Amino acid sequence: MNDAARRFREAFTLRGGSVAVVRAIRPDDRDRLQAAFHALEPESVYLRYFSFKHELSEADLDRLCDPDFHERVVLVVTLPTEAGEIIVGSGGYVTLPAATGARAAEVAFAVEEDVQGQGISGKLLDVLTALARDDGIERFDAEVLARNLPMLRVFARSGLPMTVSPEEDGVVHVQLALAPIAPSAP
């Protein structure tokens, strides 16, 4: 278990000026996560899941809301409300079988349309990268619909060495190398 991931919590400012919190998901987030899923437009659901789902199943909620924070890490981004907080974004990774020798994980994100373009996916990727590096993960993999240009831009702007496979059936495979980037010479 990655205790740093399980305890992670950090406030940050969105591009629009609102203060959000990125934190580890908790078992008591089930209702908030389902509400966040219901707030997504069908197109956003399709871009994330490659299908039109109407809700997260109980099995989905079990898997997402109670990760082991080693093989599976899930973070959420929240905004404060009068009643507490709402989830407006989520991201996580799942480690992949070590067939290639490199320790790799599949990474994915979902962000509500109202706050897209505010830096949430980039922040999630930065935090997940740091946690994954601490846990010995060397590479992130992602299957991305080729038309999901905003997600591809997040990966491209991350500063991580990136490889993109040729499009096949509308999907590209992205690999991000997580080796620490050497500081530039003075």
C-alpha positions as CSV (number, residue, x, y, z in Angstrom):
1,M,0.0,0.0,0.0
2,N,1.2,3.5,-0.8
3,D,0.4,5.4,2.4
4,A,1.4,8.7,0.8
5,A,-1.3,8.1,-1.9
6,R,-3.9,7.1,0.6
7,R,-3.3,10.3,2.7
8,F,-2.8,12.6,-0.2
9,R,-4.7,16.0,0.0
10,E,-3.7,19.3,-1.6
11,A,-5.5,22.5,-2.3
12,F,-4.8,24.2,-5.7
13,T,-6.3,27.1,-7.6
14,L,-8.1,26.5,-10.9
15,R,-7.4,28.8,-13.9
16,G,-10.8,30.5,-13.2
17,G,-9.7,31.4,-9.6
18,S,-11.7,28.8,-7.6
19,V,-9.9,26.8,-5.0
20,A,-10.2,23.1,-5.5
21,V,-8.8,20.1,-3.5
22,V,-7.2,17.0,-5.1
23,R,-7.3,14.1,-2.6
24,A,-7.4,10.4,-2.4
25,I,-10.8,8.9,-2.9
26,R,-12.5,7.5,0.2
27,P,-15.2,4.8,0.7
28,D,-17.7,7.5,1.7
29,D,-17.3,9.1,-1.7
30,R,-19.7,6.6,-3.4
31,D,-22.7,9.0,-3.6
32,R,-20.5,12.0,-4.6
33,L,-18.8,9.9,-7.3
34,Q,-22.1,8.7,-8.7
35,A,-23.4,12.3,-8.7
36,A,-20.3,13.4,-10.5
37,F,-20.8,10.7,-13.1
38,H,-24.5,11.7,-13.6
39,A,-23.3,15.3,-14.1
40,L,-21.2,14.3,-17.1
41,E,-22.5,14.8,-20.6
42,P,-23.0,11.7,-22.7
43,E,-20.1,12.7,-24.9
44,S,-17.7,13.0,-21.9
45,V,-18.8,9.5,-20.7
46,Y,-18.1,8.1,-24.2
47,L,-14.7,9.8,-24.4
48,R,-13.7,8.3,-21.0
49,Y,-15.4,4.8,-21.2
50,F,-15.6,4.3,-25.0
51,S,-19.3,3.5,-24.5
52,F,-22.5,5.2,-23.3
53,K,-23.0,4.2,-19.6
54,H,-25.9,5.7,-17.7
55,E,-24.4,5.1,-14.3
56,L,-21.6,3.5,-12.4
57,S,-22.5,0.0,-11.3
58,E,-22.1,-1.1,-7.7
59,A,-19.0,-3.1,-8.8
60,D,-17.6,0.1,-10.4
61,L,-18.2,2.0,-7.2
62,D,-16.6,-0.7,-5.1
63,R,-13.5,-0.8,-7.3
64,L,-13.2,3.0,-7.5
65,C,-14.0,4.1,-4.0
66,D,-11.9,1.5,-2.1
67,P,-8.6,1.1,-4.0
68,D,-5.6,-0.5,-2.4
69,F,-3.4,2.5,-3.3
70,H,-0.7,0.2,-4.6
71,E,-2.1,-1.7,-7.7
72,R,-4.9,0.9,-8.0
73,V,-4.8,4.5,-7.1
74,V,-7.8,6.9,-7.4
75,L,-7.8,10.6,-6.8
76,V,-10.7,13.0,-6.9
77,V,-10.9,16.8,-7.3
78,T,-13.5,18.5,-5.2
79,L,-15.0,22.0,-4.9
80,P,-16.6,23.2,-1.7
81,T,-20.3,23.6,-1.3
82,E,-22.6,24.7,1.5
83,A,-23.3,21.0,2.2
84,G,-19.7,20.0,2.1
85,E,-18.1,19.2,-1.2
86,I,-18.8,17.9,-4.7
87,I,-16.5,15.9,-7.0
88,V,-15.8,17.6,-10.3
89,G,-13.0,15.3,-11.5
90,S,-11.3,12.0,-11.0
91,G,-8.2,10.3,-12.2
92,G,-6.3,7.2,-11.4
93,Y,-4.1,4.4,-12.5
94,V,-4.1,0.6,-12.4
95,T,-0.9,-1.3,-12.6
96,L,-0.5,-3.6,-15.7
97,P,1.0,-7.1,-15.8
98,A,4.8,-6.8,-16.1
99,A,5.0,-8.5,-19.6
100,T,7.6,-6.0,-20.9
101,G,9.8,-5.8,-17.8
102,A,8.9,-2.2,-17.2
103,R,6.5,-1.5,-14.4
104,A,3.6,0.2,-16.1
105,A,0.1,1.4,-15.2
106,E,-2.9,2.4,-17.2
107,V,-4.0,6.0,-16.4
108,A,-7.4,7.6,-17.0
109,F,-9.4,10.8,-16.1
110,A,-12.9,12.2,-16.1
111,V,-13.7,15.9,-15.6
112,E,-17.0,17.7,-15.6
113,E,-17.6,19.9,-18.6
114,D,-18.2,23.0,-16.4
115,V,-14.6,22.9,-15.2
116,Q,-12.8,21.5,-18.2
117,G,-9.9,23.6,-19.3
118,Q,-9.3,24.8,-15.7
119,G,-6.2,22.7,-15.1
120,I,-7.8,19.7,-13.4
121,S,-6.5,16.9,-15.6
122,G,-3.0,18.4,-15.6
123,K,-3.0,18.6,-11.8
124,L,-4.3,15.0,-11.6
125,L,-1.6,13.8,-14.0
126,D,1.1,15.7,-12.0
127,V,0.1,14.2,-8.7
128,L,-0.5,10.7,-10.1
129,T,3.0,10.9,-11.8
130,A,4.6,11.7,-8.4
131,L,2.8,9.0,-6.6
132,A,3.5,6.4,-9.3
133,R,7.2,7.3,-9.3
134,D,7.3,6.8,-5.5
135,D,5.7,3.4,-6.0
136,G,8.3,2.3,-8.7
137,I,6.0,2.7,-11.7
138,E,8.1,3.6,-14.8
139,R,5.4,4.3,-17.4
140,F,1.8,5.3,-17.9
141,D,-0.2,3.9,-20.7
142,A,-3.5,5.3,-21.9
143,E,-6.0,4.3,-24.6
144,V,-7.4,7.6,-25.9
145,L,-10.0,8.2,-28.6
146,A,-8.2,10.0,-31.4
147,R,-10.8,12.7,-31.4
148,N,-10.2,13.4,-27.7
149,L,-7.8,16.3,-28.4
150,P,-8.1,17.9,-25.0
151,M,-6.8,14.7,-23.3
152,L,-4.0,14.3,-25.8
153,R,-3.0,17.9,-25.2
154,V,-2.9,17.3,-21.4
155,F,-0.5,14.4,-22.1
156,A,1.6,16.4,-24.6
157,R,1.9,19.4,-22.2
158,S,2.9,17.2,-19.2
159,G,6.6,17.5,-20.0
160,L,6.9,13.7,-19.8
161,P,8.5,11.8,-22.8
162,M,5.5,10.7,-24.8
163,T,5.0,8.1,-27.5
164,V,1.7,7.9,-29.5
165,S,0.9,4.9,-31.6
166,P,-0.8,5.3,-35.0
167,E,-4.6,5.5,-34.8
168,E,-6.3,2.1,-35.0
169,D,-10.1,1.9,-35.0
170,G,-10.3,5.5,-33.8
171,V,-8.1,4.9,-30.8
172,V,-4.4,5.9,-30.1
173,H,-2.2,4.3,-27.5
174,V,-0.2,6.8,-25.5
175,Q,2.8,5.9,-23.4
176,L,4.3,8.4,-21.0
177,A,7.8,7.7,-19.5
178,L,7.9,8.5,-15.8
179,A,11.6,8.4,-15.3
180,P,12.5,11.6,-13.4
181,I,13.4,14.4,-15.8
182,A,17.0,15.6,-15.2
183,P,17.3,19.2,-14.2
184,S,18.5,21.4,-17.0
185,A,22.1,22.7,-16.9
186,P,22.6,26.2,-15.5
